[in-house]
């Protein structure tokens, strides 16, 4: 009988250890599944050259795929800015491009070129405010791309930007690869319309302030 006890005891211990290890692995797997998509420079969600606004160490990162010519992006922009103010230090905004309209590429080129001169957000705000002047959905089109670029050059002068540098950005089509990359990244993430928002990797199902705030609050509690 004593020999049997000596044999059974190690087996019992092994079974208990295996159960504990299995339980820990299960909990780890569940946590991994719930973990938001990584918002790192190497992911398709955030790139190292993406424009950002807010604290770099914020607990919550909002990634917005937008189109400067999109009317819904323009309409939702004040909500985004309000949320950044309300959650100051807790939320960071990352902008990605999803160019879907005729003048989107020129508009994104304008904001990117302005960013090189330290006025990205001023340029974005100007384009949203004056979207009726240059957006194709607001009545007659301003004309050929050259006319659009001339209008953006006028905007650049109003912002106090170096016009020759702006001309160079358009002449070189400097950000074409970046804009195409952003579009492909968005498509790989299921972005089909603008604006599309992700909160710590979680896609916002319905575009409204209430749902966005709820998602932010959930992430802040994690």
N, C-alpha and C positions, 0 to 999 in steps of 0.2 A: 504493500500500500504506500509506503513512504517513497518508493521509487516512482510510483505513478504520480504522486504529488510533485516530485521534483521535475517530472517531465511536463505535467500540465501547467505548472506555474509559469514557466517561461513563455509557453504558448499563449496563456491568458494575458500576460504583459504585452506581448507582441500585438495581440488583437486590440488592446486598449490604446497602445501607441499609434497603431494604424488608424484607429477611429479618430483620434485627436488630430493627427496629421491631415486626414481626409476632410475633417470639419474645417480646419484652418484653410485648406486649399479652396474649399467651396466658398468660404467667406471672402477670400482673396479674389476669386473669380468674379463673384457678384460685384465687389467694389470696382474691379477692373472694368466690368461691363458698364457700370454707372459713371465711370470717370469721364469727364468731358473730353472731346477731341482736343488733342494737343494744339495749343496756339503758339507754336514755335516758328522760327524763321525758316525751318526746313519743311514745314507742312504746306499743304495746298490751301490751307485756310489763311495763314499769315505769311507774308514774305518780308525779308529784312528791309526792303526798300519801300514798303507800304507806308503811306502817310498815317501818322498817329496823332491823337489829341487826348491829353489827360495824363495822369500819373503812370509812369512806366512800371511801377510795382503794384498797380491796382489789382485787386483780387478778381475783378470781373473785366473781361475783354469783350467788347461788342465789335464784331466784324460786319461791316455793311458793304454789300455789293450794290453799287449804284451806277447810275448813268446821269451825267450832268444835264442831259436833255429830257430826262424823264420827269413828267409832271408830278407823279406820286412822290418821287424823291424830293422834289422841291417842296411839296406840301408837308412831308414828314420831317424835313430838316429842322424846323423850329422845335419839334418834340425831342429830337436827338440832342440838340444843344441844351434844352431845358433839363433833360435827364443827366447830362454831363455836369451841369451846374448843381443839381440837387444831390448828386452822388460824387461830389468833388473829392478826389483822392481815392475813391473806391472803384471807379469805372474808367476804362480807357477805350477810346474809339479807334478802330483801324478801318481805313478806306480801301476797298478793292473796286476795280472797274468791271462793269459788264456793259460794254458799248453796244446798244441795240438800235440806235436812231441814226439818221443821216449825218448829223453834225456832231455826234458823240466823240469821235476820235479827235476832231479839232478842239472841242471843248476840254477834253481830258489833257490834250497837249498843252493847252493854255494854262490849266491849273498846275500841271507838273512843272512847266517852265517857270511859273511864278514861284513855285516851291523852291526852285534852285536859288531864287533871290530872296527867300525868307518870307514869302507872302502867299503861301498855298491856301490857307483858310480864308484870307481876304478875297482871293480870286474865286474860290468856290462860292462864297457868299454872294459875290457880285454876279456870277453866272446864274445862280438861282433867282436872285432878285430881278435880273433883266432877261430871264428866260423868254418872256413874250417877244423880245426884240430879235432873238436869234434862233429860238426853237422852231422846228418845222411844224409843230402841232398848234402853234399860236397864230394861224392865219397864213398869209403869203410867205413863201420861203425867201430869206434874204438874198438868195441867188447862188452862184457857183461857190465852190470852196474858197476861191481866192477872195471873194467878197466877205465870207465868214471870217477868214483870217485877218482881213483888213479891219473888220469890226472888233475882233479880239485884240488887235494891235492898239486900237483906240482905247479899249478897256485897260490895256497894259500901261498906257501913258497916264491914265487917270489914277492908277494905283502907284504911280511913280516908279515903274519898272524900267529896266534898260531895254529899250525897244529893239536894239540890234541883237541882243541875246535872245529875245523872243523870236525875232525873225529867223535866227539860226536854228532854233528848236523846230520851227515849222519846216524850214528848208531841208533839214536833215531827217525829218520824220523821226525825231530822236527817241520817242517813247513807243514806237510801234510794237517792238518786241515785248515790252512790259505790258502793254494793253492787251495784246494777243494772249500772253501768258495768263493774265488775270482772267480773261474770258474763259480760257480752257480750264483753269482751276475752278472757276465758278460752275462750269458745266459738270465737272467731275463731282462736285458737291451737291448737284441737283438744283442749282440756281437756274430758274427759267424766266424770272421776271425781276424787275427792280421796283423798289428796293427789297433786297432779301437780307435778313439779319440773322446772325448767329451770336448767341450769348454763351461764352466759354465752350464753344463748339456745338451748342444745342440750337437747332434751327427754330426761329420764331414762326409758329404756325400761322398766326393771324397778325396782320400788321395794324396794331393799335397800341396806344400808350399803356393801357391797363395791363395787357398781356406781357408787354415788354418789361414793365416794372415788376410784375409778379415773377418773371423768370430771373431778373436781376436779384430780387430778394431771396429767391431759392438758392442761388449761387453764393450769395453773401453768407448764408447760414451754413454752407458746406465747409 
